[in-house]
Amino acid sequence: MDFTFSEEPVGFVEGDITTIGGSIGGLVQDDATHYHATFTAADGFDGTASVTVDAAKFTDAATNTNSAATPADVQDFTFNQA
């Protein structure tokens, strides 16, 4: 999963990311406004998985909180079998 920001976030961490149908791990900052992480489907999950970042999870340098992200459906991965 890629996360792109309009300006550098302050305090953005894995715990700010909400998932349905799996989990996020290995969050890496690529540059000031780009991060990536790995989505892992939950064992036996059958449905539409999604990833989002809720509002007010981190700030910018001026201490303005973030807006909520539009949830992204997760596609093109293999579901884990239970």
C-alpha positions in Angstrom: 0.0 0.0 0.0 1.2 3.5 -0.8 0.4 6.5 1.3 0.9 10.0 -0.3 0.6 13.3 1.6 0.2 16.9 0.3 2.8 17.9 2.9 5.1 16.1 5.3 3.2 14.5 8.1 4.4 14.7 11.7 3.8 11.6 13.8 2.3 9.3 11.1 2.7 5.7 12.4 1.2 2.2 11.6 -1.4 2.6 14.3 -3.0 5.5 12.4 -4.0 3.1 9.6 -7.3 1.3 9.9 -7.9 -2.0 7.9 -10.9 -4.2 7.2 -10.1 -7.8 6.3 -6.4 -7.8 7.3 -3.5 -5.9 8.8 -0.8 -3.4 7.9 2.9 -4.0 8.7 6.3 -2.7 7.8 5.5 1.0 7.4 8.4 2.7 5.7 8.9 6.4 4.9 10.2 6.8 1.3 10.6 10.5 1.3 9.0 13.5 3.1 5.5 12.9 1.6 5.5 9.2 0.6 5.2 6.0 2.7 4.5 2.4 1.9 3.5 -0.7 3.9 2.4 -4.2 3.4 -1.2 -5.3 3.7 -1.7 -8.9 4.8 -5.2 -10.5 4.4 -6.7 -12.1 7.5 -6.8 -15.9 7.4 -10.0 -17.0 5.6 -11.3 -13.5 4.9 -13.8 -13.4 2.2 -15.0 -10.0 1.2 -13.8 -6.6 0.1 -10.7 -5.6 2.2 -10.0 -1.9 2.7 -7.4 0.5 4.2 -7.9 4.0 5.4 -6.5 6.7 7.7 -9.0 8.3 10.0 -9.1 12.1 10.7 -6.9 13.7 13.4 -4.3 10.9 13.6 -1.3 13.1 12.9 -0.4 16.7 12.1 1.6 18.8 9.7 4.5 21.1 10.8 2.0 23.8 11.7 0.1 21.3 14.0 -3.0 21.1 11.7 -4.5 17.7 12.0 -5.1 15.5 9.0 -8.4 15.0 7.2 -9.9 11.5 6.9 -8.7 9.6 3.9 -11.1 7.9 1.4 -10.9 4.2 2.1 -9.0 2.2 -0.5 -10.2 -1.2 -1.6 -7.4 -3.8 -1.5 -7.1 -5.8 -4.7 -4.7 -8.0 -6.5 -3.5 -10.1 -3.6 -4.0 -13.7 -2.5 -6.3 -14.4 0.4 -4.7 -16.5 3.2 -6.5 -19.9 3.6 -7.6 -20.8 7.2 
